Amino acid sequence: MKSLFCCPLCGRSLERDAARWFCSGGHSFDRAAAGYVHLLPANRKHSQNPGDDKSMVAARSAFLDKGYYAPLRDALCQAVTEYAANFPDPVLVDSGCGEGYYTAGLFRALSETEPAPKIAGVDLSKAALRRAAKRAPEAEFAVASVYHLPIPDGAADILVNIFSPLAIDEFARVLRPGGLFCYAVPSARHLWEMKEVLYSAPYENPVKREAYNGFTWRSVKEIRYTENFTERADIMALFGMTPYAWKTPKDGIARLEALEQLTCQIGFDLHLYQRI
């Protein structure tokens, strides 16, 4: 069976069977027991186990499963299905797919109009991909860098990037002309009330529409709502999903850990770009 991935060593197309992915150049990659494939060459690994670890993935997965970010997932699915309706058999790439929460949602949404959606997800974390492959077993998942996507040139119709590193040149390479790029960023006051707890002088997130080489900006979907978190585990899981987890002083973290509940603004801007 032809794979959506290409060989990370020679660039040839990959075929796959129940046990492995392989190319005509003689390179072969075993299928992990969980269902994903490892396509990150050793010279591109910057640590023994790159990406989020098992505990981080478990906390984020539990948080997302409670539906706190469902409005973002639903807006993403609407944008993708509206675009995909104009093209037969669209190919979608989820760059930095994590545990597959958004990937699985996209597969379900596309399945309503497409008999067999073609979706590939890429992430550095093996722990995340174990969960992703269970959430969406019909999709293909690979351990790989978003800066070196194992996707052929111009092979994707849609690429989504939800809170993952931005590799715009690589995204432009794999998207065909006219392809859709969906990019989610936090709004100005996303998690404002959490920041008021963490910092003595919180500031709004910088918000501006970026122009990217190879792309034309088409529109933005604004997602705004308020969420009430009533469990400390959910509050800390949310904190762990943000960049604040790496740069917050200990006293700020202690104040957050002491909370029994938190009512907080949630805001995302989902930007839609088209490949020129």
N, C-alpha and C positions, 0 to 999 in steps of 0.2 A: 504494500500500500504506500502511495506517495505521501510523504510528510510535508507539512508546512515549513519545516526547518531545513536549513542547509548545513553542510559540514563546516564546523568552525575552523578546521585545519586547512581545507583546500577550496571551500566554497561551492563544491558540487552539491546537487540536490541529494536529499536523503530519502531513502525508503525505510519503511518500518514493518516489523512483524510483532508477534507477541512478546519477543524476548529482547529485541534490539533495534537500534537505528543504524543504518549503514549507507555508504556512498560507493560509487563506482571506482573511486580511487583507493579502495581497500581499507578505509577507516570505518571502525565499528564502535558503537556506544551502547552499553547495556541498559536495558530498561530497569529502573529501580523497582523494588517490590511495591512501592506506593503508586507507581504508574508514571513517574516523570523520567526525563533523561538528563544526564549531566553533559552539558556542552560548553563548559568553561575550561579552556586550556590552562594547564598548570602555570604557564608564564603570565596569566592574567589574574591569578589568585593573589590577593594581597594579605590573606590570612588563611589559617588552616580550615576554618569554618566561616566563610564570609556570610554577610547578611544577618538578619535578626535571629536570635537564638530561640530555643523551644519555649521558654517561659514568656518571652515578649510576644511571640506568635500566639500562644494560648490565650494570653490576656486580651490581645486585640481581637482575636476571633470571637471570644465570649462577649466582648463589648459590642461588636458589630452584629452578632446574632440576636441581640436584644432590639435591633431596629433603630438605634439612635441616629444612624446615618442613612437610613432608608430613603429620605427625601433626595439626597444626592444620587444614590443608586438609581432611583426612579427617573430623575431628570436625565441622567446619563443614558439610560435605556431608551427613553423617549427620543432623545437626539439621534442616537444610533439607528433605531428602527425607522425613523422618518427618512434618514439618509439612505439606509440600506434598501428601502422599498423601491428605489429607482434602479437598482442593479441586481442582476442575477448572481446567486452564489457568492456573496461578498466574503472576503477574508478579513478577519479582525485580529489585531495584535494588542494584547494587554501588556504594556511595558512597565515592569515593576508590579506584577500582579499580586504579590503577597500571598495571603491564604486563599485567594480566589473569590472573595465575597462579591466583588463587582463583576468578575469574570463569569461566575455562575449566574448572576442576575442578567447579564447580557446574553448568555446562552439561552436562558428561558425566554427572554423577550424576543430574540430572533427566531426561536423555534416556533413561535406563533405564526410566522409567515414563511420561514425557510424550512425545508424538510430536514436539512442536516447542516446547521451552521458550522462554518470553518473558523475555529478560534485557536490561537496560540498564546500562551502566557509565559512570561519570562521573569525570573527573579533570582537573586543571589542566594536566598535562604532555602536550604533543603527542608528545614522544619516547616517553612511556609508552604512549600510546594507539596509536601505530603498532604496537607489539608486541602490545597487547591485541587489536587487530582481526585480527591474524594468528593469535593463539592461539585465538580464538573468533569466527570470521567470521560465525557465525550470529547473534551478539548485536549489539546496537546500542551504539555508543560515542560520547560527546560530550565535547568540551572545555567544562567548566562548573565553577562553584563549588558545593561541597556546601552552602553557605549560601543558594544560590539554585538549587535543583535544577530542571532543565527537565522536571519530571514533574507531571502534573495532580494536583489534590487527590484523595486517597483512591484513587489508581490502582494502588498497589503492594500486593501481598500479603505480600512479604518484603523486608526491607532489611538488608543486611549492611555492617558497618563494621569493617575490619581495619586498625588502626594508621593511621587517617585522622582528620582533625578531626571533633569531635563537634558536630553541628548539630541538637540534639535537637528544637527547635521545628519545623525543616524536616522532620525525619524523621517527626514526628507528623502533619504536614500531608499528606505524600504517602502514608502508610500508611493503609489502610482500617481501620475498627474490627475488632479480632480479628487484625490482621496481626502478623507476627513480626519482631522486631528482634534481630539477632545482633551482639553487640559484644565484640570480643576485646581484652583488656588483659594486660599482663605480670604474672606472678605475683611474689611477694615476692623470690624469689632467682633470677629470670630473669637469665641471663648473669652470675652472681655471680663466677665465676672471672675473667672479662674485667674486671670492675670492680675486682677485687683487683690486677690489673696496672695499671690506669689511675690508681687513686686510692690515697692512703696510708690513708684511712679510709673505705672503701666503706660504703654503707648500703643496707638493703633497700628495695625499691619499696613505697610505701604501697599497701595493699590494703584496700578496703572495698566493700561492695555499695552502689551509688548508687541513689537513688530519683529517677525522672524524671517530670515532669508529663506526663500523657497516657498513661503506660505502667504496667503491672503486671509486676514481676519474677516470672519463673516458675522458672528453674533456672540452674545453672551447670555447665558441663563443664570439668573440670580436666585439663589436658594437661601431663604432666611426663615428662621424659626427659633423658638425658645424651648429648651429641654430641662426637665427637672430630674437630677440624678439623686437617688435616695439610698444608694449603697456605696460605701467607701471604696469597695473594690472597683466599681465602675468609674468613680472619680479618678482613682489612681491609674486605672487602665487608660483613660482618656489622656491624662497627663503624660503617660509613657508613650503615647502615640504622637506627641508634639516635639518640636525642637527644644522646647523649654526644659525637657527632661535632662538635657545635656549641659544647661547653662544657668540653672536656678540655684541660688544660695540655699544652704541647708535650712536656714530659718524659714524661708518661704515654703520649702517642701514640708517642713514640720507643721506649718499652719494649714496647709492643704490636707495633710494626713489626719488632722484633728477634726475635720468637718464630718458631720453626719449626713449632710445633704448639700447640694449645690444647684441653684437655678441659674442657667447660663445661656447666653445668646450663641446660636450656631449660625454660621454664614459661609457660603461658598459661592464663588463665581466660576461657572463652567464655560470656558471660552472655546469656541468652535472656529477652527482654521481650515482652509482648503489648500491642498498642495497645488502649487502653480504648475 
